[in-house]
Amino acid sequence: MRVLITGGAGYIGSTVASACLDAGIEPVILDSLVTGRREFAEGRTFYEGDISDGPLIDKIFGENPDIEVVVHCAALIVVPDSVADPVGYYRANVSKSLEFVDHLIRNGCERMIFSSSASIYRAGDDHTVDEDSPLAPQSPYARTKAVCEAMFADIAAGRPIRILSLRYFNPIGADPKMRTGLQLRRPSHALGKMIEAYEDRVPFQITGTGYPTRDGSGIRDYIHVWDLATAHVAALRRFDALDTDVINLGTGTGTTVRELVEAFNRVVDRPIEVVEAPARPGDVAGAYTRSDRARRLLNWKAGHSVEQGIRHSLEWAALRDSRLGD
C-alpha cells in the first residue's frame, strides 16, 4: 500500500509516516515546510509544496499512481495564534483543504483520513465526550476543524470520495526510535512548557486554575504520539470495512495539568515548581474520551502511559538540536 501524507514532515505526520514504514506501508510526503522539517522527510518520497497547488497534486498522483489513501495532517494548530490570526487559520485549514480535496477527486482518489481534533466537542459536566457528543468549538482553530468536517461530509455525500475523521486528543512524546519528535524548540503546550521550565530552572506556569475540574486546572487526554500513529495504520488497514466516519483517538483517561506536573516530577531528577497564571486566549477546561469505538472498529487502544510520553519527550528534547541543527 502507498499512502500520501500531507503535513508529513511535521510532528504527527512524520510519526504516522514512520509507523507506516514499520508496517510495510510506503508513505509519500507532501509538506510546505511552513512548520514541518525537511529532516523529517529524509529517506522518504518527498514533495515540497502546498496542498492547494493543483498542478503539484497532479504531479504527485502522476508519479505515484498507486496511492490508495490520503492522510491529511497539514494544518496550523496553535490555539492562541488562531485567536490572533483567524483569517490565516481559515485560509490554511479550510480554504486550502477544500482545494486539496477537489484535486484528490480529480485524480481519482476515493479515500482520505482527516486529522481532526477533540477541541470541537462540548464536554459534559464530567468532562468526557464520545463521537456523538455535541460540538461547540471554542477557538478559531477548533472551528476550522469543525468546518472542515462538515465540508467534507457534504462533499462525500455527493462526490466519489469517503473521508474518515480521526479526532485527536492531546499528543505527547516522540517516535520511540527517536526518528522524529516535536520540531519546535519551545512548544506552546503544557508539557513543552514544563520541559522548558525544567531546562531553565524556572517555575512552570499553570495557565488557568478556575476551571470546574477536580483541582481547578485544565483536563486533557494525553495520548502518546506513537499510539496515535499506530491508530492511523489500523485505520488504513481497515478503511473499507469501517461503518463510521468519525473515531476518537485518546486514552480514555483524563489528566489535569496539576496531575501532569506530578507525573513529570516522578520522571525527572529535579522537580519543577509551579505558579498560577491566567488562562490563555482560546483555552478551555478540556475533555477526554469515553468511547470504545476505536477499540471496537480498529482493534486499537493506547499502549503508552503518560510517564512514558514524558520520558520520550525529554529524550527527544535532549536530541532535538543535534538532529535539526538549529
Secondary structure, 3 states (H helix, E strand, C coil): CEEEEECCCCHHHHHHHHHHHHCCCEEEEEECCCCCCHHHHCCCEEEECCCCCHHHHHHHHHHCCCEEEEEECCCCCCHHHHHHCHHHHHHHHHHHHHHHHHHHHHCCCCEEEEEEEHHHECCCCCCEECCCCCECCCCHHHHHHHHHHHHHHHHHHHCCCEEEEEEECEEECCCCCCCCCCCCCCCCCHHHHHHHHHHHCCCEEEECCCCCCCCCCCEECEEEHHHHHHHHHHHHHHHHHCCCCEEEECCCCCEEHHHHHHHHHHHCCCCCCEEEECCCCCCCCCCEECCCHHHHHHCCCCCCCHHHHHHHHHHHHHHHHHHHCC
